[in-house]
Amino acid sequence: MAHHKLSAWQYTILGLVAVCAPLADACLSRGMTKLPAISLDHLATLIAAVFTPWIALGIALLICFFASYLTALSWADLTYVLPATAFGNVIVALLSRLWLQETISLERWAGIVLITLGVGFVAQGPPLTERPAHEILIIEERAIAATALAEWPEPAAPIDREPPR
């Protein structure tokens, strides 16, 4: 199996995957701590919360995360991209401790270290699993057949065979 090299742009996309979600989570947390407790029974309060600055920024960062995540999935396997999101646990912990002033237990730090080590193991593999040539041919044939079916003309409306009255 050939080892694929990632371009600088692909590393940038993976970096956005790793950074946007934790930043969004920290912004959402900061915004929600400034508001009273919200219940799903009070939908108007929940909608109003969306328009506060920190929460709006968090939502924008989640949109950025989702766009970069989909982009990465277009050229890499899920098992390669998902660990980039797991690395976000480290970023969340650092933001929580340094920016949000939260206390993080020793057990949580140990869990974050274990996750980071696991991400390191997964990142050693190729970003995309190569498929055998015959498997690619089957996929292409199915795509061509699906396209042909989608372009097939609609049948004409049935002709009414009853004589007029």
Sine and cosine of phi, psi and omega as CSV:
sin_phi,cos_phi,sin_psi,cos_psi,sin_omega,cos_omega
0.00,0.00,0.77,-0.63,-0.01,-1.00
-0.96,0.28,0.55,-0.84,0.00,-1.00
-0.99,-0.11,0.90,-0.43,-0.01,-1.00
-0.97,0.23,0.65,-0.76,0.10,-0.99
-0.99,-0.13,0.69,-0.73,0.05,-1.00
-1.00,0.03,0.58,-0.81,0.05,-1.00
-0.99,0.14,0.19,-0.98,0.04,-1.00
-0.88,0.48,-0.61,0.79,0.02,-1.00
-0.89,0.45,-0.66,0.75,0.01,-1.00
-0.91,0.41,-0.62,0.79,0.09,-1.00
-0.90,0.44,-0.60,0.80,0.05,-1.00
-0.89,0.46,-0.69,0.72,0.02,-1.00
-0.88,0.48,-0.72,0.69,0.03,-1.00
-0.89,0.45,-0.57,0.82,0.06,-1.00
-0.90,0.44,-0.66,0.75,0.06,-1.00
-0.90,0.43,-0.63,0.78,0.06,-1.00
-0.86,0.51,-0.69,0.72,-0.07,-1.00
-0.96,0.29,-0.49,0.87,-0.15,-0.99
-0.98,-0.19,-0.60,0.80,-0.12,-0.99
-0.90,0.44,-0.70,0.71,-0.03,-1.00
-0.90,0.43,-0.73,0.69,0.03,-1.00
-0.90,0.44,-0.62,0.79,0.06,-1.00
-0.90,0.44,-0.66,0.75,0.03,-1.00
-0.88,0.47,-0.71,0.70,0.00,-1.00
-0.87,0.49,-0.66,0.75,0.01,-1.00
-0.91,0.40,-0.65,0.76,0.04,-1.00
-0.91,0.42,-0.68,0.73,0.03,-1.00
-0.88,0.47,-0.68,0.73,0.02,-1.00
-0.89,0.45,-0.71,0.70,0.01,-1.00
-0.88,0.48,-0.69,0.73,0.01,-1.00
-0.91,0.41,-0.64,0.77,-0.04,-1.00
-0.96,0.29,-0.47,0.89,0.03,-1.00
-0.94,0.33,-0.31,0.95,0.02,-1.00
-1.00,0.07,-0.12,0.99,-0.04,-1.00
-0.93,-0.37,0.38,-0.93,0.12,-0.99
-0.94,0.34,0.24,-0.97,0.01,-1.00
-0.84,0.55,0.66,-0.75,-0.04,-1.00
-0.91,-0.41,0.64,-0.77,0.02,-1.00
-0.88,-0.47,0.49,-0.87,0.06,-1.00
-0.91,0.41,-0.27,0.96,0.05,-1.00
-0.95,0.32,-0.35,0.94,-0.01,-1.00
-0.92,-0.39,0.97,0.25,-0.09,-1.00
-0.87,0.48,-0.59,0.81,-0.01,-1.00
-0.89,0.46,-0.62,0.78,0.03,-1.00
-0.92,0.40,-0.63,0.77,0.02,-1.00
-0.91,0.42,-0.69,0.72,0.02,-1.00
-0.91,0.42,-0.64,0.77,0.03,-1.00
-0.89,0.46,-0.58,0.82,0.01,-1.00
-0.88,0.47,-0.55,0.84,-0.02,-1.00
-0.87,0.50,-0.47,0.88,-0.08,-1.00
-1.00,-0.09,0.12,0.99,0.11,-0.99
-0.98,0.21,0.49,-0.87,-0.14,-0.99
-0.84,0.55,-0.76,0.65,-0.06,-1.00
-0.91,0.42,-0.63,0.78,-0.01,-1.00
-0.95,0.31,-0.64,0.77,0.06,-1.00
-0.88,0.48,-0.67,0.74,0.05,-1.00
-0.89,0.45,-0.66,0.75,0.04,-1.00
-0.87,0.49,-0.66,0.75,0.02,-1.00
-0.91,0.41,-0.68,0.74,0.04,-1.00
-0.87,0.49,-0.65,0.76,0.04,-1.00
-0.92,0.38,-0.57,0.82,0.07,-1.00
-0.92,0.40,-0.59,0.81,0.07,-1.00
-0.90,0.43,-0.67,0.74,0.06,-1.00
-0.88,0.48,-0.68,0.73,0.05,-1.00
-0.86,0.51,-0.75,0.66,-0.07,-1.00
-0.89,0.46,-0.65,0.76,0.02,-1.00
-0.90,0.44,-0.69,0.72,0.00,-1.00
-0.94,0.33,-0.56,0.83,0.04,-1.00
-0.90,0.44,-0.73,0.69,0.04,-1.00
-0.89,0.45,-0.63,0.78,0.03,-1.00
-0.88,0.47,-0.72,0.70,0.00,-1.00
-0.90,0.44,-0.63,0.77,0.01,-1.00
-0.92,0.39,-0.31,0.95,0.02,-1.00
-0.96,0.27,-0.31,0.95,0.00,-1.00
-0.76,-0.65,0.06,1.00,0.01,-1.00
-0.62,-0.78,0.41,-0.91,0.04,-1.00
-0.93,0.37,0.46,-0.89,0.06,-1.00
-0.84,0.54,-0.63,0.77,-0.02,-1.00
-0.93,0.37,-0.23,0.97,0.08,-1.00
-1.00,-0.09,-0.62,0.78,-0.07,-1.00
-0.98,0.20,-0.65,0.76,-0.08,-1.00
-0.84,0.54,-0.63,0.78,0.06,-1.00
-0.87,0.50,-0.43,0.90,0.08,-1.00
-0.90,0.44,-0.56,0.83,0.06,-1.00
-0.96,0.29,-0.53,0.85,0.01,-1.00
-0.91,0.40,-0.54,0.84,0.04,-1.00
-0.89,0.45,-0.35,0.94,0.06,-1.00
-0.86,0.50,-0.40,0.92,0.06,-1.00
-0.86,0.51,-0.61,0.80,0.03,-1.00
-0.91,0.41,-0.71,0.71,-0.04,-1.00
-0.91,0.41,-0.67,0.75,0.04,-1.00
-0.87,0.50,-0.70,0.72,0.00,-1.00
-0.88,0.47,-0.70,0.71,0.00,-1.00
-0.91,0.41,-0.69,0.72,0.04,-1.00
-0.90,0.43,-0.65,0.76,0.00,-1.00
-0.89,0.46,-0.68,0.73,-0.04,-1.00
-0.96,0.29,-0.76,0.65,-0.15,-0.99
-1.00,0.09,-0.57,0.82,-0.09,-1.00
-0.98,-0.18,-0.70,0.71,-0.04,-1.00
-1.00,-0.02,-0.09,1.00,0.05,-1.00
0.87,0.49,0.58,0.81,0.04,-1.00
-1.00,0.06,0.48,-0.88,0.07,-1.00
-1.00,0.00,0.73,-0.69,-0.01,-1.00
-0.87,-0.49,0.81,-0.58,-0.06,-1.00
-0.95,0.31,0.31,-0.95,0.04,-1.00
-0.88,0.48,-0.60,0.80,0.02,-1.00
-0.89,0.45,-0.65,0.76,0.02,-1.00
-0.92,0.40,-0.67,0.74,0.05,-1.00
-0.87,0.49,-0.65,0.76,0.02,-1.00
-0.89,0.45,-0.66,0.75,0.04,-1.00
-0.89,0.45,-0.63,0.77,0.02,-1.00
-0.91,0.42,-0.64,0.77,0.04,-1.00
-0.89,0.45,-0.69,0.72,0.02,-1.00
-0.89,0.47,-0.67,0.74,0.04,-1.00
-0.88,0.48,-0.69,0.72,-0.01,-1.00
-0.88,0.47,-0.66,0.75,0.05,-1.00
-0.89,0.45,-0.66,0.75,0.04,-1.00
-0.88,0.47,-0.65,0.76,0.05,-1.00
-0.87,0.49,-0.65,0.76,0.03,-1.00
-0.87,0.49,-0.63,0.78,0.04,-1.00
-0.91,0.40,-0.71,0.70,-0.05,-1.00
-0.92,0.39,-0.59,0.81,-0.05,-1.00
-0.92,0.38,-0.23,0.97,0.01,-1.00
-0.96,0.28,-0.35,0.94,-0.05,-1.00
-0.99,0.14,0.09,-1.00,0.03,-1.00
-0.96,0.29,0.50,-0.86,-0.01,-1.00
-0.94,0.34,-0.44,0.90,-0.07,-1.00
-0.73,-0.68,0.78,-0.62,0.06,-1.00
-0.96,0.26,0.80,-0.60,0.03,-1.00
-0.98,0.19,0.67,-0.74,0.02,-1.00
-0.98,-0.19,0.53,-0.85,0.08,-1.00
-0.88,0.47,0.48,-0.88,-0.07,-1.00
-0.84,0.55,-0.65,0.76,-0.03,-1.00
-0.91,0.40,-0.52,0.85,0.02,-1.00
-0.94,0.34,-0.63,0.77,0.04,-1.00
-0.90,0.43,-0.65,0.76,0.02,-1.00
-0.88,0.47,-0.67,0.74,0.02,-1.00
-0.89,0.45,-0.68,0.73,0.01,-1.00
-0.89,0.45,-0.69,0.73,0.01,-1.00
-0.90,0.43,-0.65,0.76,0.02,-1.00
-0.90,0.44,-0.64,0.77,0.03,-1.00
-0.91,0.41,-0.63,0.78,0.02,-1.00
-0.91,0.42,-0.66,0.75,0.02,-1.00
-0.90,0.43,-0.68,0.74,0.01,-1.00
-0.90,0.44,-0.66,0.75,0.01,-1.00
-0.91,0.42,-0.62,0.78,0.03,-1.00
-0.91,0.41,-0.68,0.74,0.01,-1.00
-0.89,0.45,-0.66,0.75,0.02,-1.00
-0.91,0.42,-0.62,0.79,-0.01,-1.00
-0.92,0.39,-0.50,0.87,-0.02,-1.00
-1.00,-0.03,-0.04,1.00,-0.01,-1.00
-0.89,0.45,0.72,-0.70,-0.04,-1.00
-0.91,0.41,0.52,-0.85,0.05,-1.00
-0.92,0.39,0.60,-0.80,0.04,-1.00
-0.92,0.38,0.53,-0.85,0.02,-1.00
-0.91,0.41,0.44,-0.90,0.02,-1.00
-0.89,0.46,0.61,-0.80,-0.02,-1.00
-0.90,0.44,0.59,-0.81,0.01,-1.00
-0.99,0.12,0.75,-0.66,0.01,-1.00
-0.96,0.29,0.90,-0.44,-0.09,-1.00
-1.00,-0.04,-0.06,1.00,-0.01,-1.00
-0.97,0.23,0.65,-0.76,0.04,-1.00
-0.94,0.33,0.52,-0.86,0.03,-1.00
-0.90,0.44,0.49,-0.87,-0.01,-1.00
-0.99,-0.16,0.00,0.00,0.00,0.00
